[in-house]
C-alpha cells in the first residue's frame, strides 16, 4: 500500500511531463474509441442497407440454385411456396416471408430499348421502401431503410401493371412516372412474352450498379409474364439481425426433418462486398491500434526513463535504507501503471464525450465507391472498444515501464549515491 501511495505521488512530482504523457495516452484512447465507433456505424449501415434493400435477413432456394442457378435460373424454382411460408412463419423471430421471382428482359419506351434485371416482389411483405428523399443534410437515408423512391409512388399490390425503375435505368431510357413501357422476357417454356406497364416511380438504393438495371414489379404480374405459378426464392425478415444464425440453423434442421430439398442463405453469404468491406475496415483499425500502442509505449518509456535518471540518488538512498531491488522495480512499475490507468480513464471519458457530440452533429459523407448517395455518419459507442482502449493503455504502460524499472532495480547502491 505504501509503495502504491509513493508511486501515485511520484507521478505528479513533475506535473508538466506527466500531463503531456497522460495527454498522449488519452489522445490514443480517444482515437480508438472514435474510429471504432465510426467504423461500427459504417458497417451497421451497410448491413441494414443490404438487408432492407436487397436480400432480407435470409433467403430460401431450391437446393442447387445458389451454385448453378445463374446458368439455369428457371430449373430451380419453388413450386409450392405457400406451404413453406406457413412452415417458416412458425419459427420464433420471423416477422415476414416474401416471395420473389427474378428474370432478365428488355424494357422499351418505343424509341429506346435496354436490357434490364427484373424482380417480381410482394409489395406488402418486402423489406421497407421509403418515400422520402433526403441528402446528407438529413437523417432518413437509404443506408438505414432499403430503397428510396426518388419520384412517383412505390409499388402497389392493387396496381398490377405499375412498375418502379432504378434511377440509372430510368435515365437510360428517359422514363419518368406515368410513362408507358413494354417489358419483354422469355417464359419458363422458352417462348417470348410481353406486357404493357406504367412507371409508378423511380427508386434508388446504395448500389448504383443495381439501380442501373433494376425494375421491380408485382409478383403476380411477373408470374403472368413468365407464365408460371412458381417462385425463385423466399425472402425472410427477422425481428432482430442478431437472430440470423439461430433462425438459419433452425430452418435447416426443419427442412431436413421434412425432407424438403431447400437451402438457406444468410445475408452475409449473399453480400460478398460486406465481408470484404468489414475485413478492410478492421485491418485499418488494427493499424490504428498498433500506432496508438507505439505512441503510448514511447511516451511512458520516455517519462519513466527520465525519472530513473533524475532520481538515481533517491534510488540509492531508499535501497541503502533497506528497500529491496524488487521493491524498487515494483515502485517504478506501479508509476507506469498509474499513468496508464489515469490516462485510460481520461481517454474513455474524453473519447465517449467526443463521439457522442459528433454523433449528435453528424458527419456528412460522400457516396462510397459504387454508390450514388451521400449519407450522415453517426459514430456509436462500442462497449468492447471502450474496454479494449482501457486495457491497451494499461498493458502498454506496464510494457513500457518494465525496462526502466528493471534498470532502476539493478543500480549499484554506491554508484547511485555518488550520482550528482
Secondary structure, DSSP 8 states (H G I E B T S, - for coil): -HHHHHHHHHHTTSHHHHHHHHHHHHHHHHHHHHHHHHHHHHHHHHHHHHIIIII-SEEEEETTHHHHTTT-GGGS-BS-HHHHHHHHHTSTTEEEEEEEEEEEEEEE-SS-EEEEEEEEE-TTTSS-EE-----TTSS--GGGTSEEEEEE----TT-TTEEEEEHHHHHHHT--TT-EEEEEEE-TTS-EEEEEEEEEEEEE-S-HHHHTTEEEEEHHHHHHHHT-S-BSEEEEEES-GGGHHHHHHHHHHHHHHTT--EEEEEHHHH-HHHHHHHHHHHHHHHHHHHHHHHHHHHHHHHHHHHHHHHTHHHHHHHHHTT--HHHHHHHHHHHHHHHHHHHHHHHHHHHHHHHHHHHHH-EEE---TT----EEE-----HHHHHHHHHHHHHHHHHHHHHHHHHHHT--HHHHHH--
